[in-house]
Amino acid sequence: MKEDKLSDLSMQLSVDVLKLTKELRSKHETVISNQISRSATSVCANIAESKYGHSRADFIAKLEIALKEANETGKWLEMLLKSNYISEVKYKELNKVCSTIRILLIASIKTAKENSK
């Protein structure tokens, strides 16, 4: 159940960030837009890859990478807010999804580690 929700939320985050990236590039902001598009899409890709991990350790490793990338995405969102490239409303909307993904990833990683003992 959590995996499907993770997949759905990570796809939503990726698509929303890619749309945001288009807006940012129209404002001639390329540095952060390149970084956030990479980190947000990496969250989605690593969650997808985790489903076909070769082992429990590989599964956990992919989720841990996704967690790091979600954390990075959150930091880029904060920078965009503080540099006035996005509104507070947009920030809260995207950050809520990103935070939910992090919470679910932490829970999934914890469960996977406990089940591998």
C-alpha distance (Angstrom), angle and dihedral (degrees) to the residues before:
residue distance angle dihedral
M1 . . .
K2 3.80 . .
E3 3.81 90.8 .
D4 3.82 91.9 56.8
K5 3.79 91.7 47.1
L6 3.81 88.9 47.6
S7 3.79 90.7 51.0
D8 3.79 92.7 48.5
L9 3.80 94.7 46.1
S10 3.79 93.7 45.1
M11 3.80 90.8 51.0
Q12 3.81 89.7 48.5
L13 3.81 90.8 50.4
S14 3.81 92.1 48.0
V15 3.79 94.0 49.7
D16 3.81 93.2 44.7
V17 3.81 91.8 48.9
L18 3.81 91.8 47.7
K19 3.81 88.8 53.3
L20 3.80 89.2 48.1
T21 3.80 89.7 49.7
K22 3.81 90.1 58.4
E23 3.80 89.5 53.2
L24 3.79 92.3 47.4
R25 3.78 92.8 50.1
S26 3.81 90.1 51.8
K27 3.82 85.3 58.3
H28 3.82 88.5 50.4
E29 3.79 93.5 -110.7
T30 3.79 106.5 139.5
V31 3.80 108.1 148.8
I32 3.80 99.3 66.5
S33 3.80 93.4 29.8
N34 3.82 90.1 59.1
Q35 3.80 92.1 47.3
I36 3.80 97.4 45.9
S37 3.79 93.2 46.3
R38 3.81 89.7 53.5
S39 3.80 95.4 46.8
A40 3.82 96.3 43.9
T41 3.79 94.3 47.9
S42 3.81 89.6 45.5
V43 3.81 89.4 58.9
C44 3.79 89.8 57.3
A45 3.81 94.5 42.7
N46 3.81 94.8 49.7
I47 3.79 92.9 47.9
A48 3.81 88.5 51.5
E49 3.82 91.6 47.2
S50 3.80 92.0 49.8
K51 3.79 90.6 66.5
Y52 3.79 89.9 65.6
G53 3.79 98.3 40.7
H54 3.79 116.1 150.6
S55 3.78 91.4 -131.6
R56 3.78 142.9 0.0
A57 3.82 88.2 -92.8
D58 3.82 90.9 53.3
F59 3.81 90.3 48.3
I60 3.81 90.9 51.8
A61 3.81 92.4 45.0
K62 3.81 92.0 54.7
L63 3.80 91.6 49.1
E64 3.80 90.4 48.6
I65 3.81 90.2 52.5
A66 3.81 89.3 49.2
L67 3.81 89.0 51.5
K68 3.81 91.9 52.2
E69 3.80 90.8 48.2
A70 3.82 91.6 48.4
N71 3.79 89.4 51.8
E72 3.81 89.8 50.1
T73 3.81 90.8 48.8
G74 3.79 89.4 53.1
K75 3.80 90.5 52.8
W76 3.82 92.0 50.2
L77 3.81 89.2 50.6
E78 3.78 89.7 52.7
M79 3.82 90.7 50.6
L80 3.79 90.9 50.0
L81 3.80 90.0 51.9
K82 3.80 94.2 47.2
S83 3.80 92.1 47.5
N84 3.83 90.9 49.8
Y85 3.79 95.4 -117.4
I86 3.81 91.3 123.6
S87 3.79 133.0 29.8
E88 3.77 123.5 -112.3
V89 3.80 88.7 -112.2
K90 3.82 91.8 55.3
Y91 3.80 90.7 44.6
K92 3.81 92.9 51.9
E93 3.80 91.7 46.9
L94 3.81 94.8 51.5
N95 3.79 95.5 36.5
K96 3.81 91.3 53.3
V97 3.80 90.8 57.9
C98 3.79 91.3 43.9
S99 3.81 92.1 49.5
T100 3.79 92.0 48.4
I101 3.79 89.7 52.3
R102 3.81 90.4 51.5
I103 3.81 91.8 50.0
L104 3.80 91.9 49.9
L105 3.79 92.1 45.8
I106 3.80 92.4 51.1
A107 3.81 90.2 50.5
S108 3.81 92.6 46.4
I109 3.80 93.0 48.3
K110 3.80 91.4 48.4
T111 3.81 91.9 49.5
A112 3.80 92.7 46.5
K113 3.80 91.5 50.3
E114 3.80 92.4 48.2
N115 3.80 91.4 49.0
S116 3.80 92.2 50.9
K117 3.81 93.8 60.5
